[in-house]
Amino acid sequence: MQPGGKEIRQPWQPSDATQIVLMKERIVIPKKNVPVVPLRNTLLFPGQVVPIVVGRSLSRASVDKALAGDRLLILVAQRHETPDRDPVPDDLYRVGVVARIENQMPHESGKSLQLVLMGICRFSLQEIQIRDGLLVADGEPMEDRIDQPDTVNALVANAKQMAREIFAYLPPSLAQFAGVLDATLDASLLANMIAQHLDVKVPVKQELLEMVSLNNRLLRTLELMNKWRNELKLQHEIQQKVSGKLGKQQREALLREQIRSLQEELGEGKAQTEQDYRQKIEDAGMPEEVSKIALEQLQRLEQMPQQSPEVHVVRNYLDLLVALPWRASESEEIDLERSEKILNQEHYGLEKIKKRILQHLAVMKLKPDKRGSILLFVGPPGVGKTSLAKSIASALQRPYVRVSLGGVRDDAEIRGHRRTYVGALPGRIIDGIKRAGKNNPVFVLDEIDKLSRGWSGDPASALLEVLDPEQNKNFLDHYLDVPFDLSQVFFIATANSLETIPAPLLDRMEVITLSGYTLNEKSHIAREHLWPKELEEHGLSSEKVLLPENVLQKLITGYTREAGVRELQRVLGALTRLLAERKVRQGAKADLTLDLADLVEALQGERFIPEMGETNLPPGVVTGLAWTPLGGEILFVESHLVPGKGQLTLTGQLGDVMKESAQIAWTLVRSKMSGLDPRRKFDDVDVHLHVPAGAIPKDGPSAGVTMLAALASLLTGRAVSPKLAMSGEITLRGAVTPVGGIKEKLIAANKAGIERVILSKRNERDLKDVPDEVKQSLKIEYVENVEELLAKA
């Protein structure tokens, strides 16, 4: 009752709500279906007012519900951020704060809503759900528990005193807030105000929010305030130390000095001193002239202000000088037997190549200081050029360094940039020597044939100094700017072709050609090297996997067409993946024996169908042999007579060389036709000469004898044996001259079922490179002129 006798009627209050009195205002706090707004990287304490920006659709829905009702909602911090999705209940803490929306306005971005919220009380969330597109929670408001009132008063006094000490290190603009803290009498409100403004992470603030005991919360707050005060005090002392050194330097210099002072305070992480450089220069074993330059640069460094941007340039230069291996490295004793064993273990076939490498190592053993040849491995991709270089490094027990030169078009990539340029770096040669750590590594210059030339220089010319034994003893890198001895480096270059290598550069290297592997060699390489490696990489090395010989032969002939074995390794990988899937699906019952059907399943149909010798050839068709970058092939030269005026028509996308060979063959046939068939006249007929596979360009001096035999066969009406193939070039006087690629051509003839081969007499010496099994299966005949050729054909 009021003094006048009037009754005050209390507003109705549901059973699922409670009342909170905040600043003499009675607020009804619901306990069920309270809208929830998740917070990222922030937290609100009771009695505090903060602005927040709401942009996520889930949070906007909660705000809309609150605005439509009592303007109350629960703010809960997220345990971790979820940038790619809306948060779910498991992402949220279980203690939040009931807040009231005091004001709202559109955010300047136009897509969000800016709210001013006032914290009312802590709230224990017992259940969080997503209902009707928004987060809602059921729970109970939480009240502080005071364990020892006298202790609380002492803690409040200590907190106010520590706050004054902290504000002594903060900007004067915060003095007003210090006065508010000092005037606050309520211990709980004081603890909340301090916790709201502490410079700590959200999990630590959440820890304070969840503490029911006010005594414990104040103790933990004092602990955090003490840590903050000590950090501010240390920062202030650092600023005092560096204030006398600041002068006119920019803010960046101040930050560097602060870092240095912190390291000195901790007694760790000292920057490298000039004395350290001096010791390293003495220990590096530099030549006298290089050591003199290094000490001059060190003297410059000592005289420079630490804030000078050139300090880093000089330091980087000194770091390179002391890191390079200036002292001569002691090489292991060269053991030819061990080297031969390593080469045979890691490479099948290539006997001529391995013999040349062993000879090179033998010379190095007899004369270690010899400045000799630089090897150039030339061959198609996948024949083992780079892996041979690795084997040489292993045999010599030297470091292995590889630099790819493909696409390099700036000589600075080889010689380095001058230090006057921003971002200057040493060239690839010096950088490779630094990585090797010794001055006698096996240094592979990969893809030297793919060097290009740009407007900024010619890298091939820069390599002349690197690969010239008379010059590389004093190789000068522009960044290093002092001579470095490369004479102990074992340089090996690799290339796919000699055509694009400049002649002066090619003159400085000894060419070793890797022509490719025979079918038998590929089979051995697959079984002994590639197949075990693929099984191990696919987790099948311990299983009993069978690769029958007929499957392997079909794999090589029908699915790969290359001189090397890189594509063979890829198709073997496809088969092992098929077996791995079968093993996982079927377990111990899996059949791990491959058959021809598995090739179709893993690799689809055959990619390549090799040309095979015909069983019957009509007059005018002769089998020839050709060399390609992927190995040898047989080809058919076809000719046909049509009415005309004695002209020769050529088709089959022939190059200039083959067109000239055809013209010579036509002239020779006409000149010798009287001896072959005196009745033949040429005035009323034309001859059409065709080489099939017209979509493929063909050129080279190998088909002259084949064209001659085809024309002679056509005009005489006498067929040439389908088991006979030939290769060679002809001259206008009727001589049969030698051609290249004999090994590859004979291998192709053997695979195609050819029984006899006709070659130039001067190609007889090339048979020493042909595998014995190929020579034994072919009858090879030699001719010196076209008369002998026509007689044998």
GUROTOR-143569 format. One record per residue (C-alpha): residue in one letter; y, x, z. Coordinates in steps of 0.001 Angstrom, whole numbers, padded with zeros to 6 digits, always signed. Example, Ala and Ser with C-alpha at 12.3 -4.5 7.8 and 13.67 -1.06 7.14 Angstrom:
2
A-004500+012300+007800S-001060+013670+007140
END
This chain:
793
M+000000+000000+000000Q+003585+001111-000712P+006107+001045+002200G+007359-002292+000879G+003846-003680+000989K+003153-003515-002746E-000385-002406-003637I-000919+000482-006054R-003778-000398-008417Q-005822+002619-009445P-006659+002768-013152W-010248+001968-014029Q-012400+005057-014240P-015842+005096-015861S-018840+006575-014075D-019265+009272-016741A-015848+010849-016044T-014075+012632-013222Q-010434+013149-012229I-008584+016460-012161V-005120+016911-010657L-003151+019523-012564M+000501+020212-011660K+000698+016821-009823E-000708+015055-012895R-003964+013163-012601I-006160+013685-015677V-009445+011873-016350I-012065+014320-017692P-014942+012682-019617K-018448+014049-019131K-020147+012888-022334N-019464+013133-026065V-016496+015448-025559P-015409+017011-028896V-015907+020777-029070V-013847+023377-030963P-015486+026840-031296L-013152+029833-030867R-013436+033209-032597N-012037+036381-030999T-010083+034507-028333L-010489+032513-025128L-008405+030017-023080F-008281+029891-019263P-007313+026850-017151G-003583+026469-016531Q-002668+028553-019622V-000972+027452-022839V-001960+029071-026129P-001461+028289-029825I-004498+028262-032111V-005057+027587-035816V-007879+025200-036786G-009213+025442-040334R-012973+024864-040360S-014106+021354-041245L-016267+021046-038113S-013318+021962-035881R-010916+019658-037770A-013300+016757-037144S-013264+017476-033378V-009455+017670-033347D-009169+014378-035234K-011379+012641-032656A-009347+014069-029779L-006042+012990-031350A-007399+009513-031848G-008293+009253-028122D-007195+011030-024965R-006218+014293-026805L-008843+016186-024756L-011376+018606-026197I-013490+021552-025090L-012754+025095-026279V-015862+027319-026328A-016073+030952-027464Q-018662+031996-030035R-021195+034629-029114H-020847+036175-032597E-018905+035387-035741T-020403+033262-038510P-018099+033900-041504D-020496+032436-044078R-021236+029123-042277D-020126+026719-039587P-021331+027573-036062V-024301+025770-034558P-024881+025061-030830D-026930+028253-030379D-023907+030313-031475L-021780+029098-028506Y-021511+030090-024842R-022394+027451-022250V-019130+027573-020270G-015874+026519-021868V-012478+025064-020961V-011272+021494-021250A-007885+021592-023001R-005300+019010-023950I-003456+019016-027251E+000232+019325-026386N+001526+019619-029921Q+000258+019873-033489M+001784+020809-036817P+000584+021845-040272H+000007+025571-040656E+002146+027473-043169S-000933+028052-045321G-001123+024270-045902K-004914+024249-045379S-005080+024509-041591L-003643+022824-038509Q-001725+024680-035795L-002209+023360-032242V-000595+024121-028894L-003247+023674-026194M-003101+023653-022425G-006185+024590-020413I-007098+022072-017711C-010381+023076-016097R-013573+024971-016731F-016475+022937-018119S-020220+023599-017944L-021837+022503-021214Q-025285+021112-020516E-026016+019853-024030I-024266+020554-027363Q-025049+018529-030457I-023673+017818-033908R-023041+014076-034154D-021313+012288-036996G-020139+015563-038526L-018592+017119-035388L-019643+019132-032367V-019791+017176-029088A-020980+018205-025633D-022161+016682-022376G-021562+018461-019088E-019678+018738-015822P-016256+020159-014846M-016501+023324-012714E-014460+024044-009596D-013729+027405-007947R-015585+028313-004783I-013696+030314-002145D-016127+032334-000042Q-013658+034112+002283P-010065+032755+002342D-008653+035847+004117T-010195+038139+001548V-008717+036059-001256N-005198+036556+000114A-005695+040332+000224L-007063+040361-003286V-004084+038357-004550A-001683+040856-002958N-003515+043796-004553A-003515+042072-007925K+000254+041532-007803Q+000838+045168-006782M-001366+046495-009597A+000380+044178-012056R+003746+045757-011104E+002268+049247-011788I+000912+048137-015155F+004226+046600-016222A+005907+049938-015466Y+004135+051331-018551L+004681+048253-020746P+007814+047338-022755P+010745+045888-020701S+010556+042654-022701L+007519+041666-020578A+009436+041868-017273Q+009873+038060-017236F+006096+037581-017194A+005843+040037-014317G+008225+037834-012330V+006104+034760-013032L+002999+036527-011720D+004825+037640-008602A+005985+034070-007866T+002540+032484-008343L+000994+031389-005026D-002221+029742-006259A-004990+032368-006302S-007043+030612-008999L-004031+030203-011295L-003061+033861-010739A-006561+035025-011658N-006492+032877-014803M-003047+034154-015869I-004119+037782-015513A-007473+037217-017261Q-005695+035493-020164H-003556+038573-020843L-006023+041371-020075D-006627+043771-022985V-010423+043323-023030K-012942+041847-025442V-014071+038213-025470P-017477+038821-023769V-015682+040360-020775K-013261+037425-020553Q-016223+035033-020832E-017787+036844-017883L-014667+036108-015814L-014604+032478-016951E-018191+031904-015839M-017678+033275-012305V-017698+030368-009825S-016738+032519-006825L-012999+033127-006773N-013543+036217-004606N-015857+037787-007181R-013540+036845-010049L-010551+038504-008357L-012594+041625-007579R-013739+041916-011204T-010150+041290-012396L-008877+044098-010159E-011527+046437-011590L-010409+045686-015158M-006720+045997-014216N-007391+049391-012640K-009098+050647-015812W-006196+049343-017925R-003649+050992-015651N-005427+054370-015902E-005524+054149-019715L-001807+053332-019847K-001055+056183-017476L-003053+058658-019627Q-001274+057500-022785H+002060+057924-021054E+001164+061488-020003I+000082+062352-023545Q+003378+061064-024905Q+005214+063195-022350K+003305+066294-023495V+003991+065842-027171S+007584+064628-026905G+008895+068217-026916K+006919+069039-030074L+007892+065976-032034G+011242+067135-033432K+011957+065631-036838Q+008339+064965-037839Q+007067+061571-038899R+004928+059188-036893E+001761+060594-038479A+002393+063910-036776L+002699+062121-033436L-000683+060487-033902R-002317+063825-034749E-000853+065418-031628Q-002107+062536-029522I-005623+063062-030856R-005417+066781-030160S-004155+066214-026610L-006983+063753-025969Q-009530+066317-027149E-007996+068945-024859E-008099+066543-021920L-011793+065825-022597G-012580+069487-023181E-014480+068800-026388G-014007+068465-030164K-011600+071389-030516A-010299+072018-034002Q-011484+075188-035648T-009191+077992-034596E-007923+080762-036777Q-010031+083192-034754D-013143+081257-035791Y-012180+081730-039448R-011609+085442-038926Q-015080+085829-037432K-016677+083845-040256I-014905+085944-042882E-016296+089087-041283D-019808+087624-041155A-019812+086261-044725G-020362+089679-046348M-017652+089173-048971P-016696+091960-051374E-013647+093896-050265E-011236+092272-052746V-012448+088775-051809S-012215+089504-048101K-008632+090696-048589I-007666+087425-050291A-009407+085393-047566L-007447+087213-044837E-004205+086620-046737Q-004953+082904-046860L-005787+082953-043153Q-002438+084614-042415R-000701+081838-044389L-002582+079262-042334E-001466+080857-039069Q+002176+080714-040107M+002110+077094-041312P+003186+074168-039119Q+000173+072072-038238Q+001864+069027-039768S+002200+070637-043194P+000079+068869-045827E-000886+072266-047274V-002863+073078-044141H-005789+071017-045400V-005697+072739-048804V-005923+076196-047233R-008601+075100-044763N-010764+073639-047543Y-010392+076854-049551L-011373+079014-046563D-014306+076708-045815L-015604+077281-049377L-015133+081047-049181V-017062+081424-045936A-019794+078979-047082L-020690+080799-050328P-023662+083215-050247W-021904+086490-051048R-024687+088767-049811A-027571+089568-052160S-030559+087440-051191E-033934+088992-050593S-036403+087436-053021E-040041+086965-052226E-042503+089298-053915I-043513+087819-057273D-047236+087066-057320L-048381+086287-060866E-051721+084872-059750R-050088+082484-057317S-047466+081544-059917E-050157+080871-062515K-052055+078743-059999I-048941+076663-059241L-048199+076128-062930N-051789+075071-063640Q-051883+072721-060657E-048655+070941-061566H-048937+070952-065386Y-051872+070307-067672G-051872+071941-071095L-048704+073730-072280E-050668+076978-072339K-048241+078788-074615I-045271+077731-072480K-046922+078782-069227K-047892+082130-070729R-044275+082771-071752I-043074+081878-068251L-045580+084253-066655Q-044432+087015-068995H-040858+086376-067913L-041886+086591-064243A-043795+089806-064923V-040657+091422-066349M-038682+090266-063307K-041288+091874-061045L-041151+095213-062871K-037355+095276-063196P-035708+093055-060554D-032168+094028-061599K-032722+093179-065273R-030097+090970-066803G-032257+089190-069253S-032824+086093-071223I-031867+082614-070109L-034585+080109-070903L-033915+076912-072843F-036659+074286-072720V-036399+072012-075766G-038515+068956-076304P-038665+065162-076289P-038097+063210-073074G-040951+063185-070605V-042755+066373-071658G-042047+068144-068343K-038995+070321-068938T-037355+069710-065560S-040643+069698-063637L-041500+073079-065190A-038258+074455-063772K-039217+073074-060336S-042565+074808-060602I-040844+078108-061443A-038648+077739-058351S-041753+077043-056267A-043556+080049-057742L-040596+082329-057042Q-039977+080726-053609R-036325+080322-054469P-033951+077377-053909Y-033900+074817-056706V-030581+073430-057962R-030154+070922-060779V-026900+069968-062489S-026813+067284-065173L-024399+068101-068001G-024857+064846-069919G-021464+063422-070838V-019457+066317-069356R-016331+066728-071517D-013914+068672-069332D-014236+072417-068856A-012910+071942-065306E-016328+070423-064494I-017758+073907-065151R-014906+076210-064111G-013306+074001-061432H-009707+072806-061048R-006817+075038-060083R-005770+074547-056474T-002260+073561-057539Y-003629+070134-058567V-004019+067286-056107G-007688+066691-055322A-008787+070007-056841L-012503+070848-056511P-014707+073794-057459G-016798+073502-060628R-020415+072393-060733I-021708+075964-060920I-020046+077169-057717D-020800+073874-055978G-024478+074262-056895I-024553+077829-055538K-022986+076579-052298R-025648+073865-051980A-028413+076378-052656G-027264+078630-049811K-028465+081736-051707N-027065+083607-054686N-030395+083745-056572P-031557+080133-056992V-033377+078639-059948F-030433+076787-061499V-031283+074047-064015L-028586+072997-066501D-030054+069671-067543E-029239+067931-070845I-027167+070793-072212D-027382+069232-075668K-025397+066200-074468L-022201+068082-073661S-019192+066465-075274R-015700+067708-075997G-012578+066011-074656W-008854+066519-074966S-008808+068525-071721G-011130+071303-072879D-014527+072306-074230P-017197+072638-071517A-019553+074403-073945S-017078+077269-074205A-016862+077432-070409L-020652+077748-070247L-020537+080859-072446E-019305+082889-069479V-021942+081355-067206L-024893+082061-069507D-023853+085460-070839P-025625+088188-068796E-022817+090592-069671Q-020106+088307-068273N-021545+086222-065457K-021546+089126-063002N-017840+088376-062567F-017749+084620-063124L-014298+083236-062286D-014043+079673-061041H-010470+078336-061242Y-010617+076815-057770L-012280+079860-056211D-009923+082219-058099V-012021+085258-057165P-015012+086639-059130F-018491+085559-058070D-021684+087322-059146L-024062+084988-061009S-026278+087738-062361Q-029016+087032-059794V-029232+083351-060702F-032246+082287-062785F-030659+079864-065259I-032880+077382-067094A-031371+074905-069554T-033062+071793-070930A-032365+069841-074109N-033949+067206-076322S-032623+068714-079552L-031028+071940-080776E-028820+070252-083340T-025911+069401-081013I-025850+072722-079118P-023042+075000-080381A-024355+078127-082113P-022581+080652-079796L-024092+078917-076760L-027544+078707-078327D-027378+082420-079167R-027308+083262-075437M-030566+081469-074641E-034223+081965-075478V-035636+078756-076917I-039041+077566-075693T-040207+074420-077477L-042291+071784-075731S-043622+069727-078619G-045524+067113-076653Y-049041+066286-075572T-052163+065428-077477L-054212+062320-076722N-056693+064417-074746E-053894+066094-072775K-052278+062746-071977S-055618+061461-070764H-056053+064424-068409I-052455+064176-067162A-052880+060468-066480R-056097+060965-064517E-055153+064087-062576H-051460+063491-061891L-049948+060136-062857W-052663+057711-061754P-053162+059172-058224K-049373+059252-057772E-048992+055586-058783L-051841+054520-056500E-050222+056275-053552E-046786+054780-054260H-048270+051258-054415G-050399+051528-051289L-053770+051810-053062S-054516+055508-052556S-057255+054781-050005E-058909+052081-052145K-061712+052591-054646V-059871+051904-057904L-061661+052511-061212L-059823+053234-064459P-062439+053354-067243E-061943+055801-070094N-061753+053098-072764V-058969+051337-070857L-057029+054572-070505Q-057429+055412-074192K-056228+051943-075225L-053316+052255-072828I-052237+055543-074397T-052670+054555-078037G-051672+050902-077942Y-048907+050754-075324T-047122+054119-075548R-045752+056061-078477E-044002+059161-077183A-044435+062889-077071G-044162+062957-073261V-045727+060853-070526R-042769+058988-069013E-043623+055660-070646L-047272+056241-069798Q-046298+056534-066140R-044376+053256-066366V-047296+051317-067830L-049651+052813-065245G-047190+051545-062621A-047462+048046-064112L-051259+048196-063797T-051098+049321-060160R-048738+046445-059357L-051298+044063-060853L-054011+045585-058656A-051773+045467-055582E-051164+041739-056077R-054891+041174-056568K-055658+043121-053386V-053171+041099-051319R-054370+037739-052663Q-058131+038372-052504G-058395+040874-049654A-061582+042890-049330K-063234+040874-052123A-060696+042022-054719D-062132+043601-057880L-060215+046860-058352T-061928+047890-061588L-059638+047642-064603D-060715+046338-067982L-059059+045646-071339A-058190+042084-070287D-056095+043504-067448L-053983+045380-069997V-053129+042109-071710E-052351+040425-068383A-050119+043230-067115L-048538+044419-070370Q-048977+041518-072816G-050198+042440-076308E-050343+045913-077836R-046895+047300-078551F-047987+049885-081118I-050687+049720-083754P-051149+053255-085128E-051578+053830-088844M-055218+054387-089692G-056750+055909-092767E-057767+053423-095438T-061363+053018-096560N-060370+052744-100217L-057173+053807-101996P-056285+052800-105581P-054874+055380-108007G-051253+056182-107185V-051586+055932-103373V-051925+059097-101276T-051952+059700-097503G-049279+062053-096169L-048439+063545-092780A-045047+063340-091068W-043438+064640-087896T-041320+062402-085626P-039645+063044-082274L-042444+060971-080719G-045202+063055-082301G-047017+063076-085641E-047885+060112-087898I-049632+059464-091175L-047786+057699-093971F-048753+056328-097357V-046896+057175-100563E-047347+054419-103123S-046517+054519-106841H-046730+052001-109663L-046179+051952-113432V-043969+049320-115063P-042635+049015-118649G-039360+050869-119056K-037654+053975-120363G-039120+056856-118382Q-037043+056413-115212L-038057+057005-111566T-037194+054397-108901L-037340+055348-105191T-037526+052908-102248G-038385+053088-098549Q-035044+054190-096997L-035515+057837-097962G-033089+060575-097003D-031549+063090-099381V-034273+065687-098818M-037100+063278-099659K-035223+061967-102707E-034899+065529-103999S-038611+066136-103343A-039451+063010-105355Q-037306+064176-108299I-038986+067607-108241A-042421+065998-108101W-041568+063725-111069T-040340+066687-113122L-043421+068788-112287V-045799+065943-113183R-044111+065379-116499S-044178+069111-117284K-047869+069473-116424M-049036+066098-117735S-050197+067586-121010G-052859+069505-119089L-053871+066463-117066D-053735+063704-119686P-052396+064689-123141R-052209+061057-124256R-049712+059994-121576K-046219+059179-122900F-043184+058564-120685D-040680+056944-123027D-041938+053397-122567V-042767+053300-118812D-040897+053535-115500V-042416+054757-112234H-041671+053084-108902L-042300+055371-105904H-042328+053685-102483V-042879+054878-098903P-043762+051853-096648A-041995+050976-093359G-038702+050607-095164A-036832+049666-091968I-037384+053179-090613P-035212+056022-092014K-037344+058901-093327D-036282+062390-094276G-037508+065959-094152P-039250+068587-096307S-042849+067471-095732A-043733+064887-098370G-043282+066854-101627V-047008+067499-102156T-047844+063901-101232M-045398+062506-103803L-046672+064895-106465A-050284+063898-105816A-049383+060186-105848L-047629+060479-109230A-050461+062557-110708S-053023+060064-109406L-051089+057166-110894L-050611+058708-114324T-054193+059964-114655G-055793+056895-113114R-057862+059058-110735A-057897+057914-107083V-057441+060339-104201S-059958+060222-101345P-058762+057949-098475K-060058+060551-095985L-057721+063201-097388A-054163+063801-096113M-051664+066477-097040S-048329+067950-095990G-046102+070513-097629E-043060+071008-099824I-042897+071968-103492T-040491+073984-105587L-039469+073411-109183R-041635+076327-110310G-044699+074723-108690A-045072+076699-105433V-046254+074895-102276T-044093+075993-099351P-044816+075691-095590V-043454+072962-093326G-043116+072483-089556G-044768+070229-087005I-048298+071242-087994K-049706+070645-084522E-048366+067106-084302K-049389+066272-087862L-052965+067436-087441I-053267+065528-084158A-052053+062384-085950A-054542+062958-088799N-057394+063308-086328K-056432+060070-084532A-056181+058196-087859G-059731+059123-088919I-058763+061667-091606E-061486+064201-092467R-059736+066661-094848V-056183+068039-094735I-054389+070139-097365L-051626+072483-096183S-049608+075359-097541K-051336+078731-097314R-048416+080018-095258N-049031+077333-092606E-052371+078918-091704R-050720+080947-088937D-049557+077726-087201L-053098+076636-086408K-053237+078777-083295D-051186+076095-081484V-053536+073266-082521P-056114+072126-079909D-059653+073259-080631E-061091+069722-080653V-058660+068792-083444K-059467+071849-085575Q-063201+071260-085184S-062993+067647-086378L-060888+068387-089499K-061649+070334-092671I-058396+072165-093387E-057781+073562-096890Y-054887+075735-098029V-053083+075893-101373E-050334+078101-102789N-049288+076128-105881V-049466+072654-107354E-052360+073546-109668E-054566+074285-106655L-053260+071138-104971L-054140+068867-107894A-057534+070509-108258K-058427+069913-104583A-056925+066400-104513
END
